[in-house]
Amino acid sequence: MYNISMTFKINIPIQQVLYYLGYKDQKLDSHLLDDINSCIQIVLENMDIKYTYKLFDLKKDALQIPGKTIQELMDQSTFLFVFAVTLGHKVDRIVYQNQIKDVSKALLLDACCNAAIEQVCDLIESQLIDYYQKDHLFVSDRFSPGYGDFPLNYQSTLCQILDTSRKIGLHISDHLILNPKKSVTAVCAISDKPFTHRLKGCENCNLFFNCSLRKRGMNCGN
């Protein structure tokens, strides 16, 4: 129940990269696709996925997290899976170096990194679902600080809870910026009953009214 091993076999879909670049049904030339494939390969070869987690028994562990939505989620759950994951410093450096010498390539690399970290988080969720279904338990959508009414400043608390600095080299600044940048902290609830309310969706996001993706008729895939 408490020892969950994760594996990460990552393929970065071009469509996901295009999504992060803001493309929507535009015609793509072969040169752009070649450049994207090249950047995908660079990210796959240089990312160093590290993760850490803690599983809290909500019947035994005193865990207070601000935000009405997540408290309601915890009230109907048995466990809370808290995790952090990063692609490592090397991909950050590669993106930064290209921002100086080749801005277009830097944008492609950044989109590839975004697609990669999103896929890693999706894999964590899917493996949690597989792990717990044998015990007839259900896993909620993941929920990160800054989403809905889950305060962004709680990200620093999650980093402390998980000891991310020591365990995976993930630090957080006074301005709540994660370093390495391509990193995520999040929680998933685990219950003996199916979750009827999904946390994912634009209507739950605190950027709902100002989101640039929504203005383009898109969403962040959450």
URUR-V891003 format. One record per residue. N is the residue number from 1. RES is the residue in one letter. PHI is phi as a letter, one per 30 degrees, with the letter a starting at -180 (none if undefined). Layout:
<<N & RES & PHI> <N & RES & PHI>>
//
This chain:
<<1 & M & none> <2 & Y & c> <3 & N & c> <4 & I & c> <5 & S & c> <6 & M & c> <7 & T & b> <8 & F & b> <9 & K & c> <10 & I & c> <11 & N & b> <12 & I & c> <13 & P & d> <14 & I & e> <15 & Q & d> <16 & Q & d> <17 & V & d> <18 & L & d> <19 & Y & e> <20 & Y & d> <21 & L & d> <22 & G & j> <23 & Y & d> <24 & K & b> <25 & D & i> <26 & Q & d> <27 & K & d> <28 & L & c> <29 & D & d> <30 & S & d> <31 & H & d> <32 & L & d> <33 & L & d> <34 & D & d> <35 & D & d> <36 & I & d> <37 & N & d> <38 & S & d> <39 & C & d> <40 & I & e> <41 & Q & d> <42 & I & d> <43 & V & d> <44 & L & d> <45 & E & d> <46 & N & c> <47 & M & d> <48 & D & b> <49 & I & d> <50 & K & b> <51 & Y & b> <52 & T & b> <53 & Y & a> <54 & K & b> <55 & L & c> <56 & F & c> <57 & D & d> <58 & L & d> <59 & K & d> <60 & K & c> <61 & D & d> <62 & A & d> <63 & L & b> <64 & Q & c> <65 & I & b> <66 & P & d> <67 & G & j> <68 & K & d> <69 & T & d> <70 & I & d> <71 & Q & d> <72 & E & d> <73 & L & d> <74 & M & d> <75 & D & d> <76 & Q & c> <77 & S & c> <78 & T & c> <79 & F & b> <80 & L & b> <81 & F & c> <82 & V & c> <83 & F & b> <84 & A & b> <85 & V & b> <86 & T & b> <87 & L & d> <88 & G & j> <89 & H & d> <90 & K & d> <91 & V & d> <92 & D & e> <93 & R & d> <94 & I & d> <95 & V & d> <96 & Y & d> <97 & Q & d> <98 & N & d> <99 & Q & d> <100 & I & d> <101 & K & c> <102 & D & a> <103 & V & d> <104 & S & d> <105 & K & d> <106 & A & d> <107 & L & d> <108 & L & d> <109 & L & d> <110 & D & d> <111 & A & d> <112 & C & d> <113 & C & d> <114 & N & d> <115 & A & d> <116 & A & d> <117 & I & d> <118 & E & d> <119 & Q & d> <120 & V & e> <121 & C & d> <122 & D & d> <123 & L & d> <124 & I & d> <125 & E & e> <126 & S & d> <127 & Q & d> <128 & L & d> <129 & I & d> <130 & D & d> <131 & Y & d> <132 & Y & c> <133 & Q & d> <134 & K & d> <135 & D & c> <136 & H & h> <137 & L & c> <138 & F & c> <139 & V & c> <140 & S & d> <141 & D & d> <142 & R & d> <143 & F & b> <144 & S & c> <145 & P & e> <146 & G & j> <147 & Y & c> <148 & G & i> <149 & D & c> <150 & F & d> <151 & P & e> <152 & L & d> <153 & N & d> <154 & Y & d> <155 & Q & e> <156 & S & d> <157 & T & d> <158 & L & d> <159 & C & d> <160 & Q & d> <161 & I & e> <162 & L & d> <163 & D & h> <164 & T & d> <165 & S & d> <166 & R & d> <167 & K & d> <168 & I & b> <169 & G & i> <170 & L & c> <171 & H & c> <172 & I & b> <173 & S & d> <174 & D & d> <175 & H & c> <176 & L & i> <177 & I & c> <178 & L & d> <179 & N & b> <180 & P & d> <181 & K & d> <182 & K & d> <183 & S & b> <184 & V & b> <185 & T & c> <186 & A & a> <187 & V & b> <188 & C & b> <189 & A & c> <190 & I & b> <191 & S & b> <192 & D & d> <193 & K & b> <194 & P & d> <195 & F & d> <196 & T & d> <197 & H & c> <198 & R & c> <199 & L & d> <200 & K & d> <201 & G & k> <202 & C & e> <203 & E & d> <204 & N & c> <205 & C & c> <206 & N & d> <207 & L & c> <208 & F & e> <209 & F & d> <210 & N & c> <211 & C & d> <212 & S & d> <213 & L & d> <214 & R & d> <215 & K & d> <216 & R & c> <217 & G & i> <218 & M & b> <219 & N & b> <220 & C & d> <221 & G & i> <222 & N & d>>
//
